[in-house]
Amino acid sequence: MSGGSFGYAYIHVRSFGEALDDKMQDEPPEPEIAAALQAVSAQALKFAEVMRAVEWYYSADIGPETLLERLEKHKL
């Protein structure tokens, strides 16, 4: 595992997105809420990738060009 400069904080955000998906499978919300929660999950998973890129940059695991590529790829 790379990173570490932010205590692997991105893992908690990714875990939240995954847990939310699981919770919606186990306990489906009302239809009017489901789309909103799916959007929250998707945003959490995307933001976790952004956070990981930043953490890896500050841990000297990736360089500036790679950081910018990953930030562009995962625009929120």
C-alpha positions as CSV (number, residue, x, y, z in Angstrom):
1,M,0.0,0.0,0.0
2,S,1.3,3.4,-0.9
3,G,0.6,6.7,0.7
4,G,0.4,7.3,4.4
5,S,0.9,11.0,4.6
6,F,-2.7,11.5,5.5
7,G,-3.2,8.3,7.4
8,Y,-4.9,6.6,4.5
9,A,-8.0,8.8,5.0
10,Y,-9.2,7.9,1.5
11,I,-9.8,4.3,2.6
12,H,-12.5,5.5,5.1
13,V,-14.3,7.5,2.4
14,R,-14.1,4.6,0.0
15,S,-15.4,2.3,2.7
16,F,-18.3,4.6,3.3
17,G,-19.3,4.5,-0.3
18,E,-19.1,0.8,-0.5
19,A,-21.0,0.4,2.8
20,L,-23.7,2.7,1.6
21,D,-24.1,0.6,-1.5
22,D,-24.3,-2.6,0.6
23,K,-26.9,-0.9,3.0
24,M,-29.1,0.0,0.0
25,Q,-29.0,-3.6,-1.2
26,D,-29.9,-4.9,2.2
27,E,-32.4,-2.2,3.1
28,P,-33.7,-0.6,-0.1
29,P,-34.7,3.0,0.5
30,E,-37.9,4.6,-0.8
31,P,-37.6,5.2,-4.6
32,E,-37.4,9.0,-4.2
33,I,-34.5,8.6,-1.8
34,A,-32.6,5.8,-3.7
35,A,-31.3,8.0,-6.5
36,A,-30.0,10.6,-4.1
37,L,-28.2,7.9,-2.0
38,Q,-26.8,6.3,-5.2
39,A,-25.4,9.8,-6.1
40,V,-23.9,10.1,-2.6
41,S,-22.2,6.7,-2.9
42,A,-20.8,7.5,-6.4
43,Q,-19.5,10.9,-5.2
44,A,-17.8,9.3,-2.2
45,L,-16.1,6.7,-4.3
46,K,-14.9,9.3,-6.8
47,F,-13.7,11.6,-4.0
48,A,-11.8,8.7,-2.4
49,E,-9.9,8.3,-5.6
50,V,-9.1,12.0,-5.6
51,M,-8.0,11.8,-2.0
52,R,-5.8,8.8,-2.8
53,A,-4.0,10.7,-5.6
54,V,-3.3,13.6,-3.3
55,E,-2.1,11.3,-0.5
56,W,0.2,9.5,-2.9
57,Y,1.5,12.8,-4.3
58,Y,2.4,14.0,-0.8
59,S,4.0,10.6,0.0
60,A,6.2,10.9,-3.1
61,D,4.6,7.9,-4.7
62,I,3.4,9.8,-7.8
63,G,4.7,13.0,-9.4
64,P,2.9,16.2,-10.3
65,E,1.9,15.1,-13.8
66,T,0.3,11.9,-12.6
67,L,-1.5,13.8,-9.8
68,L,-3.0,16.2,-12.4
69,E,-4.0,13.4,-14.7
70,R,-5.8,11.6,-11.8
71,L,-7.5,14.8,-10.6
72,E,-8.7,15.5,-14.2
73,K,-9.9,11.9,-14.5
74,H,-12.0,12.0,-11.3
75,K,-13.5,15.5,-11.6
76,L,-16.4,15.8,-9.2
